[in-house]
Amino acid sequence: MTVDAIESVTVRTGDVPGMSEEETEEEAAEPAVELGEGTGVEGAPLARVAARLTWPQERSRIVEKEGDATIRTPEGPRDLEDVLAETETTYFDTRQTFVEAVESVVGRGPVQTE
């Protein structure tokens, strides 16, 4: 039995029909989204904190793991442990259940920046 070996493979990347190499490089150099000037927002988005956990979770385990996290709320930053203490739920079967319980306490809406 003979096996033919592949000696080399050529991979072409970045080819976009109708665009020159200069246009592609210029677009890569520009930011995708312009960020405004101003003060930062304290705390982490609730979605980021929820993404760091696996589900299901008991409230006490969430407090152990992420209780010291500060989350962003419409009224300003709050400690997750304090928010969870105000919920009636002690067991979160899904990420969505957790997010809904937290939002029922802190509300949902734009975060204050000033």
C-alpha positions as CSV (number, residue, x, y, z in Angstrom):
1,M,0.0,0.0,0.0
2,T,1.4,3.4,-0.9
3,V,0.4,6.7,0.7
4,D,0.8,9.9,-1.1
5,A,1.9,12.7,1.1
6,I,0.7,16.3,0.8
7,E,3.8,18.5,0.6
8,S,2.2,21.9,0.9
9,V,-1.2,23.6,1.2
10,T,-1.8,27.2,0.1
11,V,-4.5,29.1,2.1
12,R,-5.8,32.4,0.8
13,T,-7.4,34.7,3.4
14,G,-9.0,38.1,3.2
15,D,-10.2,37.8,-0.3
16,V,-13.3,39.9,-0.8
17,P,-14.6,40.2,-4.3
18,G,-14.5,43.8,-5.5
19,M,-12.3,45.1,-2.8
20,S,-8.6,46.0,-3.1
21,E,-6.1,45.1,-0.4
22,E,-5.8,48.8,0.6
23,E,-9.6,49.1,1.3
24,T,-9.5,46.0,3.4
25,E,-6.6,47.3,5.5
26,E,-8.2,50.7,6.0
27,E,-11.4,49.1,7.3
28,A,-9.5,46.9,9.7
29,A,-7.7,49.9,11.1
30,E,-10.9,51.8,11.9
31,P,-12.9,50.9,15.1
32,A,-16.2,49.1,14.4
33,V,-18.0,51.3,17.0
34,E,-17.1,54.8,18.0
35,L,-17.0,55.1,21.8
36,G,-18.1,58.4,23.4
37,E,-16.1,60.5,25.8
38,G,-17.3,60.4,29.4
39,T,-17.2,58.6,32.7
40,G,-17.3,54.9,32.9
41,V,-20.2,53.0,34.4
42,E,-19.5,51.2,37.6
43,G,-20.4,47.5,37.9
44,A,-20.7,44.6,35.6
45,P,-23.7,44.0,33.3
46,L,-26.1,41.4,34.8
47,A,-25.7,39.2,31.7
48,R,-21.9,39.0,32.2
49,V,-22.4,37.8,35.8
50,A,-25.0,35.3,34.8
51,A,-22.8,34.0,32.0
52,R,-20.0,33.2,34.5
53,L,-22.3,30.7,36.3
54,T,-23.7,27.3,35.3
55,W,-27.3,26.3,35.8
56,P,-29.1,25.2,37.9
57,Q,-27.8,27.1,41.0
58,E,-29.0,27.7,44.5
59,R,-29.0,31.3,45.7
60,S,-26.5,30.5,48.5
61,R,-24.0,29.1,45.9
62,I,-24.4,32.1,43.7
63,V,-23.7,34.3,46.8
64,E,-20.6,32.2,47.5
65,K,-19.4,32.5,43.9
66,E,-20.5,36.0,42.8
67,G,-22.0,37.7,45.8
68,D,-19.3,40.3,45.9
69,A,-19.9,41.3,42.3
70,T,-21.3,44.8,41.7
71,I,-24.0,44.8,39.0
72,R,-25.3,47.8,36.9
73,T,-28.8,48.8,37.6
74,P,-31.0,51.7,36.4
75,E,-30.6,53.3,39.8
76,G,-26.9,52.8,40.0
77,P,-24.5,50.0,41.0
78,R,-25.6,47.4,43.6
79,D,-23.9,44.4,45.2
80,L,-25.4,41.1,43.8
81,E,-25.6,39.6,47.4
82,D,-27.8,42.5,48.5
83,V,-30.1,42.1,45.5
84,L,-30.4,38.4,45.9
85,A,-31.4,38.8,49.5
86,E,-34.4,40.7,48.3
87,T,-35.6,37.9,46.0
88,E,-38.0,35.2,47.1
89,T,-36.3,32.6,44.9
90,T,-33.9,30.2,46.5
91,Y,-33.2,28.0,43.5
92,F,-32.6,29.2,39.9
93,D,-33.2,26.4,37.4
94,T,-32.1,28.4,34.4
95,R,-30.1,31.5,33.6
96,Q,-33.3,33.2,32.5
97,T,-35.0,32.5,35.9
98,F,-32.0,34.2,37.6
99,V,-32.0,37.2,35.4
100,E,-35.8,37.7,35.8
101,A,-35.5,37.4,39.6
102,V,-32.7,40.0,39.7
103,E,-34.5,42.3,37.3
104,S,-37.7,42.1,39.4
105,V,-35.7,43.7,42.3
106,V,-33.6,46.2,40.4
107,G,-35.7,46.9,37.4
108,R,-34.9,47.0,33.8
109,G,-33.8,50.0,31.8
110,P,-31.0,52.2,30.8
111,V,-28.1,52.6,33.3
112,Q,-27.4,56.0,34.7
113,T,-24.1,57.4,33.5
114,E,-23.9,60.6,35.5
